[in-house]
Amino acid sequence: MAKIKVKNPIVEIDGDEMTRIIWVWIRERLIKPYLDIQLDYYDLGVEHRDATDDQVTIDSALATQKHGVAVKCATITPDEQRVTEFGLKKMWKSPNGTIRNILGGTIFREPIVIKNVPRLIPGWTHPIVVGRHAFGDQYRATDFLVPGPGKLRLVFEGDDGATIDREVFQFPSAGVAMAMYNLDDSIRDFARASMHYGLNLKWPVYLSTKNTILKAYDGRFKDLFAEVFESEFKDKFKEAGIVYEHRLIDDMVASALKWNGEFVWACKNYDGDVQSDQVAQGFGSLGLMTSILLTPDGKTVEAEAAHGTVTRHFRMHEQGKATSTNPIASIFAWTGGLKYRGKFDDTPDVTKFAETLERVCVQTVENGHMTKDLAILIGPDQPWMTTEQFFEQVRSNLEAEMANWA
């Protein structure tokens, strides 16, 4: 068959260690044989980031802004040990953080559901997407120890001279105090990104807060989400047959455990930190979790696996030993980017190819071919394959599927 034409470029962001090895295999064996695609390549391997003083990370984010779609391999965020290991000039910041700061947007974690991989929560038969508002609240708070008795006040001094002065608490003895904040614009952007994501999937969107207790603070989230929905999304949601609702966080946690999936859960910063990990564990494996960064206008996206660089397997690989590393989330990073590319370019064949590759991955595991991490979840008698064997199985299954392309 003739290769499927991808109209506009995709930014390819390379990474580190075992995921870097798998990344090349995906590109060369699963993507390029079937797609006529232009890739704008950036090497974010930690040594190249060091050599460019991290400029390559900034360049990759700017390229993503330009082209609208990026696919990213897992990368090392250096600690003291890594600085010594690679002889780095300094402890460079997280590439994901740098890219997110340039692009803005919200990170959505989406699990890959495979029927024969047991879930801690068996009722979750379809994916649950958690969107985390990655700004403000506890993560930008000012907190301190109160040394002894005294009065705590919260004061706002407006640039126009107006002041708000509230007495918070009369401390009878030592304790702790905290002040935190958020911005209307950031909350509105979070609402837009969450609603765009729901619209893309045609799934309902739920915002969870504790507005009954934090009437002004969480109430603001509730009100701004309602404002964005009413003015920008109401008609589109109605047309798609989906709903937007605000829920109390305790009610939402209970409901999420009872529902079977297919919804987007918009969480405040701390709630998202906690719930995204709970949802990941509930679905069984971080090796089956993708991460999508989507901007508020819904026009720029970066897709990657939610797991790390699989250092332990890379050490085995360096010694010439066979590994059993699960490539599925990295494959889904590519397909996630391709689905958006197809949508943005109005090229349904590109989207169809991405969906075909995803289906092949899932069916391969459901037919009993898998890596060790998934076999362990199924049981002690489940056979497993090496990284290379599993990858070859996916490649040949895709080849067979593409032979029937119509």
RAHUKA-V234158 format. One record per backbone hydrogen bond with DSSP energy under -1.0 kcal/mol. NH is the residue of the N-H (numbers start at 0). CO is the residue of the C=O. If there is no record, write none. Layout:
# RAHUKA-V234158
NH;CO / NH;CO
This chain:
# RAHUKA-V234158
3;33 / 5;35 / 9;37 / 10;68 / 11;39 / 12;70 / 13;41 / 15;73 / 17;308 / 18;308 / 19;15 / 20;16 / 21;17 / 22;18 / 23;19 / 24;20 / 25;21 / 26;22 / 27;23 / 28;24 / 29;25 / 30;25 / 31;26 / 33;30 / 34;30 / 35;3 / 36;34 / 39;9 / 41;11 / 43;13 / 48;44 / 49;45 / 50;46 / 51;47 / 52;49 / 53;48 / 54;51 / 57;53 / 58;54 / 59;55 / 60;56 / 61;57 / 62;58 / 63;59 / 64;60 / 65;61 / 66;62 / 67;63 / 69;300 / 70;10 / 71;302 / 72;12 / 82;78 / 83;79 / 84;80 / 85;81 / 87;82 / 91;89 / 97;93 / 98;94 / 99;95 / 100;96 / 101;97 / 102;98 / 103;99 / 105;293 / 107;291 / 108;129 / 109;289 / 111;287 / 116;113 / 120;281 / 123;120 / 124;122 / 125;259 / 128;262 / 129;108 / 130;264 / 131;106 / 132;266 / 133;131 / 134;132 / 136;180 / 138;135 / 139;136 / 141;178 / 143;176 / 145;174 / 149;170 / 151;168 / 153;165 / 155;163 / 157;161 / 160;157 / 163;155 / 165;153 / 167;151 / 168;151 / 170;149 / 174;145 / 176;143 / 178;141 / 186;182 / 187;183 / 188;184 / 189;185 / 190;186 / 191;187 / 192;188 / 193;189 / 194;190 / 195;191 / 196;192 / 197;193 / 198;194 / 199;195 / 200;196 / 201;197 / 202;197 / 204;242 / 205;263 / 206;244 / 207;265 / 208;246 / 212;209 / 213;209 / 214;212 / 217;213 / 218;213 / 219;215 / 220;216 / 221;217 / 222;218 / 223;219 / 224;220 / 225;221 / 226;222 / 227;223 / 228;224 / 229;225 / 230;226 / 231;227 / 232;228 / 233;228 / 236;232 / 237;233 / 238;234 / 239;235 / 241;236 / 244;204 / 246;206 / 248;208 / 251;247 / 252;248 / 253;249 / 254;250 / 255;251 / 256;252 / 257;253 / 258;254 / 261;126 / 263;203 / 264;128 / 265;205 / 266;130 / 271;267 / 272;268 / 273;269 / 274;270 / 275;271 / 277;273 / 278;274 / 279;275 / 280;276 / 281;277 / 282;278 / 283;280 / 287;284 / 288;285 / 289;109 / 290;303 / 291;107 / 292;301 / 293;105 / 294;299 / 297;294 / 300;67 / 301;292 / 302;69 / 303;290 / 305;288 / 313;309 / 314;310 / 315;311 / 316;312 / 317;313 / 318;314 / 319;316 / 320;315 / 330;326 / 331;327 / 332;328 / 333;329 / 334;330 / 335;331 / 336;332 / 337;333 / 338;334 / 339;335 / 340;336 / 341;337 / 342;338 / 343;339 / 344;340 / 346;341 / 349;346 / 350;346 / 351;347 / 352;348 / 353;349 / 354;350 / 355;351 / 356;352 / 357;353 / 358;354 / 359;355 / 360;356 / 361;357 / 362;358 / 363;359 / 364;360 / 365;361 / 366;362 / 367;364 / 368;363 / 374;370 / 375;371 / 377;373 / 378;374 / 381;378 / 384;369 / 386;322 / 389;385 / 390;386 / 391;387 / 392;388 / 393;389 / 394;390 / 395;391 / 396;392 / 397;393 / 398;394 / 399;395 / 400;396 / 401;397 / 402;398 / 403;400 / 404;401
